[in-house]
Amino acid sequence: MLWIAPSEKDTDNAALEKRFLGVVLQQLSAPEGQTSFKSF
């Protein structure tokens, strides 16, 4: 089995990570009782 390192130019994955991080930070900064992960 060969392991292939991910490309340095993996922009799709980076964009997904930014979106995910943005959602997490938004949920963490929301007032108590207003968090909803059903917004996807």
PDB file of N, CA, C and O in Angstrom:
ATOM      1  N   MET A   1       0.845  -1.180   0.000  1.00  0.00           N
ATOM      2  CA  MET A   1       0.000   0.000   0.000  1.00  0.00           C
ATOM      3  C   MET A   1       0.892   1.245   0.000  1.00  0.00           C
ATOM      4  O   MET A   1       1.866   1.335   0.748  1.00  0.00           O
ATOM      5  N   LEU A   2       0.538   2.179  -0.842  1.00  0.00           N
ATOM      6  CA  LEU A   2       1.290   3.424  -0.914  1.00  0.00           C
ATOM      7  C   LEU A   2       0.479   4.551  -0.288  1.00  0.00           C
ATOM      8  O   LEU A   2      -0.732   4.646  -0.484  1.00  0.00           O
ATOM      9  N   TRP A   3       1.155   5.389   0.456  1.00  0.00           N
ATOM     10  CA  TRP A   3       0.505   6.569   1.021  1.00  0.00           C
ATOM     11  C   TRP A   3       0.875   7.759   0.166  1.00  0.00           C
ATOM     12  O   TRP A   3       2.054   8.009  -0.086  1.00  0.00           O
ATOM     13  N   ILE A   4      -0.127   8.493  -0.282  1.00  0.00           N
ATOM     14  CA  ILE A   4       0.105   9.664  -1.121  1.00  0.00           C
ATOM     15  C   ILE A   4      -0.242  10.894  -0.301  1.00  0.00           C
ATOM     16  O   ILE A   4      -1.368  11.039   0.176  1.00  0.00           O
ATOM     17  N   ALA A   5       0.733  11.776  -0.141  1.00  0.00           N
ATOM     18  CA  ALA A   5       0.524  12.987   0.643  1.00  0.00           C
ATOM     19  C   ALA A   5      -0.476  13.890  -0.070  1.00  0.00           C
ATOM     20  O   ALA A   5      -0.475  13.967  -1.299  1.00  0.00           O
ATOM     21  N   PRO A   6      -1.328  14.572   0.689  1.00  0.00           N
ATOM     22  CA  PRO A   6      -2.275  15.497   0.065  1.00  0.00           C
ATOM     23  C   PRO A   6      -1.549  16.657  -0.619  1.00  0.00           C
ATOM     24  O   PRO A   6      -0.471  17.075  -0.195  1.00  0.00           O
ATOM     25  N   SER A   7      -2.148  17.145  -1.652  1.00  0.00           N
ATOM     26  CA  SER A   7      -1.553  18.238  -2.406  1.00  0.00           C
ATOM     27  C   SER A   7      -1.517  19.513  -1.578  1.00  0.00           C
ATOM     28  O   SER A   7      -2.414  19.761  -0.772  1.00  0.00           O
ATOM     29  N   GLU A   8      -0.496  20.310  -1.773  1.00  0.00           N
ATOM     30  CA  GLU A   8      -0.408  21.604  -1.097  1.00  0.00           C
ATOM     31  C   GLU A   8      -1.487  22.558  -1.590  1.00  0.00           C
ATOM     32  O   GLU A   8      -1.841  23.510  -0.895  1.00  0.00           O
ATOM     33  N   LYS A   9      -2.008  22.309  -2.778  1.00  0.00           N
ATOM     34  CA  LYS A   9      -3.008  23.191  -3.374  1.00  0.00           C
ATOM     35  C   LYS A   9      -4.405  22.581  -3.253  1.00  0.00           C
ATOM     36  O   LYS A   9      -5.180  22.596  -4.209  1.00  0.00           O
ATOM     37  N   ASP A  10      -4.713  22.053  -2.093  1.00  0.00           N
ATOM     38  CA  ASP A  10      -6.006  21.435  -1.858  1.00  0.00           C
ATOM     39  C   ASP A  10      -6.999  22.514  -1.429  1.00  0.00           C
ATOM     40  O   ASP A  10      -7.375  22.596  -0.260  1.00  0.00           O
ATOM     41  N   THR A  11      -7.413  23.329  -2.376  1.00  0.00           N
ATOM     42  CA  THR A  11      -8.236  24.494  -2.060  1.00  0.00           C
ATOM     43  C   THR A  11      -9.661  24.128  -1.676  1.00  0.00           C
ATOM     44  O   THR A  11     -10.281  24.836  -0.882  1.00  0.00           O
ATOM     45  N   ASP A  12     -10.197  23.038  -2.219  1.00  0.00           N
ATOM     46  CA  ASP A  12     -11.556  22.632  -1.866  1.00  0.00           C
ATOM     47  C   ASP A  12     -11.641  22.295  -0.386  1.00  0.00           C
ATOM     48  O   ASP A  12     -12.566  22.718   0.307  1.00  0.00           O
ATOM     49  N   ASN A  13     -10.678  21.539   0.084  1.00  0.00           N
ATOM     50  CA  ASN A  13     -10.668  21.156   1.493  1.00  0.00           C
ATOM     51  C   ASN A  13     -10.482  22.386   2.379  1.00  0.00           C
ATOM     52  O   ASN A  13     -11.118  22.491   3.428  1.00  0.00           O
ATOM     53  N   ALA A  14      -9.631  23.302   1.977  1.00  0.00           N
ATOM     54  CA  ALA A  14      -9.401  24.518   2.756  1.00  0.00           C
ATOM     55  C   ALA A  14     -10.678  25.341   2.848  1.00  0.00           C
ATOM     56  O   ALA A  14     -10.983  25.902   3.900  1.00  0.00           O
ATOM     57  N   ALA A  15     -11.424  25.416   1.754  1.00  0.00           N
ATOM     58  CA  ALA A  15     -12.682  26.171   1.762  1.00  0.00           C
ATOM     59  C   ALA A  15     -13.690  25.525   2.710  1.00  0.00           C
ATOM     60  O   ALA A  15     -14.401  26.224   3.432  1.00  0.00           O
ATOM     61  N   LEU A  16     -13.754  24.197   2.708  1.00  0.00           N
ATOM     62  CA  LEU A  16     -14.658  23.500   3.619  1.00  0.00           C
ATOM     63  C   LEU A  16     -14.251  23.726   5.070  1.00  0.00           C
ATOM     64  O   LEU A  16     -15.104  23.910   5.938  1.00  0.00           O
ATOM     65  N   GLU A  17     -12.954  23.711   5.328  1.00  0.00           N
ATOM     66  CA  GLU A  17     -12.479  23.938   6.688  1.00  0.00           C
ATOM     67  C   GLU A  17     -12.841  25.341   7.157  1.00  0.00           C
ATOM     68  O   GLU A  17     -13.231  25.523   8.311  1.00  0.00           O
ATOM     69  N   LYS A  18     -12.720  26.333   6.284  1.00  0.00           N
ATOM     70  CA  LYS A  18     -13.074  27.707   6.653  1.00  0.00           C
ATOM     71  C   LYS A  18     -14.565  27.824   6.946  1.00  0.00           C
ATOM     72  O   LYS A  18     -14.961  28.489   7.903  1.00  0.00           O
ATOM     73  N   ARG A  19     -15.390  27.181   6.126  1.00  0.00           N
ATOM     74  CA  ARG A  19     -16.837  27.218   6.350  1.00  0.00           C
ATOM     75  C   ARG A  19     -17.190  26.562   7.671  1.00  0.00           C
ATOM     76  O   ARG A  19     -17.997  27.086   8.438  1.00  0.00           O
ATOM     77  N   PHE A  20     -16.575  25.398   7.937  1.00  0.00           N
ATOM     78  CA  PHE A  20     -16.848  24.680   9.178  1.00  0.00           C
ATOM     79  C   PHE A  20     -16.416  25.499  10.385  1.00  0.00           C
ATOM     80  O   PHE A  20     -17.151  25.601  11.367  1.00  0.00           O
ATOM     81  N   LEU A  21     -15.223  26.082  10.312  1.00  0.00           N
ATOM     82  CA  LEU A  21     -14.724  26.887  11.406  1.00  0.00           C
ATOM     83  C   LEU A  21     -15.624  28.096  11.642  1.00  0.00           C
ATOM     84  O   LEU A  21     -15.888  28.464  12.787  1.00  0.00           O
ATOM     85  N   GLY A  22     -16.094  28.711  10.564  1.00  0.00           N
ATOM     86  CA  GLY A  22     -16.997  29.845  10.691  1.00  0.00           C
ATOM     87  C   GLY A  22     -18.289  29.475  11.400  1.00  0.00           C
ATOM     88  O   GLY A  22     -18.777  30.228  12.243  1.00  0.00           O
ATOM     89  N   VAL A  23     -18.841  28.321  11.062  1.00  0.00           N
ATOM     90  CA  VAL A  23     -20.080  27.859  11.706  1.00  0.00           C
ATOM     91  C   VAL A  23     -19.832  27.586  13.182  1.00  0.00           C
ATOM     92  O   VAL A  23     -20.639  27.964  14.031  1.00  0.00           O
ATOM     93  N   VAL A  24     -18.720  26.934  13.489  1.00  0.00           N
ATOM     94  CA  VAL A  24     -18.408  26.622  14.884  1.00  0.00           C
ATOM     95  C   VAL A  24     -18.242  27.896  15.692  1.00  0.00           C
ATOM     96  O   VAL A  24     -18.786  28.012  16.790  1.00  0.00           O
ATOM     97  N   LEU A  25     -17.501  28.845  15.162  1.00  0.00           N
ATOM     98  CA  LEU A  25     -17.294  30.098  15.887  1.00  0.00           C
ATOM     99  C   LEU A  25     -18.604  30.857  16.062  1.00  0.00           C
ATOM    100  O   LEU A  25     -18.833  31.469  17.104  1.00  0.00           O
ATOM    101  N   GLN A  26     -19.453  30.819  15.060  1.00  0.00           N
ATOM    102  CA  GLN A  26     -20.748  31.485  15.146  1.00  0.00           C
ATOM    103  C   GLN A  26     -21.599  30.843  16.243  1.00  0.00           C
ATOM    104  O   GLN A  26     -22.269  31.544  17.002  1.00  0.00           O
ATOM    105  N   GLN A  27     -21.572  29.528  16.326  1.00  0.00           N
ATOM    106  CA  GLN A  27     -22.346  28.826  17.347  1.00  0.00           C
ATOM    107  C   GLN A  27     -21.796  29.121  18.741  1.00  0.00           C
ATOM    108  O   GLN A  27     -22.560  29.275  19.695  1.00  0.00           O
ATOM    109  N   LEU A  28     -20.488  29.197  18.854  1.00  0.00           N
ATOM    110  CA  LEU A  28     -19.879  29.454  20.156  1.00  0.00           C
ATOM    111  C   LEU A  28     -20.156  30.879  20.636  1.00  0.00           C
ATOM    112  O   LEU A  28     -20.272  31.119  21.838  1.00  0.00           O
ATOM    113  N   SER A  29     -20.261  31.810  19.710  1.00  0.00           N
ATOM    114  CA  SER A  29     -20.464  33.196  20.103  1.00  0.00           C
ATOM    115  C   SER A  29     -21.938  33.565  20.208  1.00  0.00           C
ATOM    116  O   SER A  29     -22.261  34.674  20.634  1.00  0.00           O
ATOM    117  N   ALA A  30     -22.841  32.661  19.830  1.00  0.00           N
ATOM    118  CA  ALA A  30     -24.277  32.946  19.906  1.00  0.00           C
ATOM    119  C   ALA A  30     -24.727  32.936  21.362  1.00  0.00           C
ATOM    120  O   ALA A  30     -24.189  32.179  22.170  1.00  0.00           O
ATOM    121  N   PRO A  31     -25.705  33.765  21.703  1.00  0.00           N
ATOM    122  CA  PRO A  31     -26.241  33.757  23.070  1.00  0.00           C
ATOM    123  C   PRO A  31     -26.823  32.393  23.424  1.00  0.00           C
ATOM    124  O   PRO A  31     -27.271  31.655  22.546  1.00  0.00           O
ATOM    125  N   GLU A  32     -26.813  32.071  24.680  1.00  0.00           N
ATOM    126  CA  GLU A  32     -27.319  30.771  25.150  1.00  0.00           C
ATOM    127  C   GLU A  32     -28.766  30.584  24.728  1.00  0.00           C
ATOM    128  O   GLU A  32     -29.577  31.500  24.868  1.00  0.00           O
ATOM    129  N   GLY A  33     -29.092  29.424  24.221  1.00  0.00           N
ATOM    130  CA  GLY A  33     -30.460  29.148  23.805  1.00  0.00           C
ATOM    131  C   GLY A  33     -30.722  29.452  22.346  1.00  0.00           C
ATOM    132  O   GLY A  33     -31.787  29.115  21.828  1.00  0.00           O
ATOM    133  N   GLN A  34     -29.775  30.081  21.673  1.00  0.00           N
ATOM    134  CA  GLN A  34     -29.979  30.413  20.260  1.00  0.00           C
ATOM    135  C   GLN A  34     -29.095  29.590  19.340  1.00  0.00           C
ATOM    136  O   GLN A  34     -28.959  29.904  18.158  1.00  0.00           O
ATOM    137  N   THR A  35     -28.504  28.553  19.871  1.00  0.00           N
ATOM    138  CA  THR A  35     -27.654  27.714  19.025  1.00  0.00           C
ATOM    139  C   THR A  35     -28.515  26.661  18.335  1.00  0.00           C
ATOM    140  O   THR A  35     -29.367  26.028  18.959  1.00  0.00           O
ATOM    141  N   SER A  36     -28.280  26.490  17.058  1.00  0.00           N
ATOM    142  CA  SER A  36     -29.007  25.487  16.284  1.00  0.00           C
ATOM    143  C   SER A  36     -28.099  24.963  15.186  1.00  0.00           C
ATOM    144  O   SER A  36     -27.680  25.706  14.299  1.00  0.00           O
ATOM    145  N   PHE A  37     -27.807  23.696  15.258  1.00  0.00           N
ATOM    146  CA  PHE A  37     -26.966  23.096  14.225  1.00  0.00           C
ATOM    147  C   PHE A  37     -27.822  22.570  13.074  1.00  0.00           C
ATOM    148  O   PHE A  37     -27.316  21.866  12.200  1.00  0.00           O
ATOM    149  N   LYS A  38     -29.087  22.899  13.065  1.00  0.00           N
ATOM    150  CA  LYS A  38     -29.971  22.469  11.979  1.00  0.00           C
ATOM    151  C   LYS A  38     -29.963  23.471  10.827  1.00  0.00           C
ATOM    152  O   LYS A  38     -30.756  23.338   9.895  1.00  0.00           O
ATOM    153  N   SER A  39     -29.089  24.461  10.875  1.00  0.00           N
ATOM    154  CA  SER A  39     -29.088  25.502   9.859  1.00  0.00           C
ATOM    155  C   SER A  39     -28.449  25.065   8.556  1.00  0.00           C
ATOM    156  O   SER A  39     -28.423  25.833   7.595  1.00  0.00           O
ATOM    157  N   PHE A  40     -27.926  23.828   8.505  1.00  0.00           N
ATOM    158  CA  PHE A  40     -27.341  23.341   7.264  1.00  0.00           C
ATOM    159  C   PHE A  40     -28.456  23.063   6.334  1.00  0.00           C
ATOM    160  O   PHE A  40     -28.223  22.636   5.203  1.00  0.00           O
TER     161      PHE A  40
END
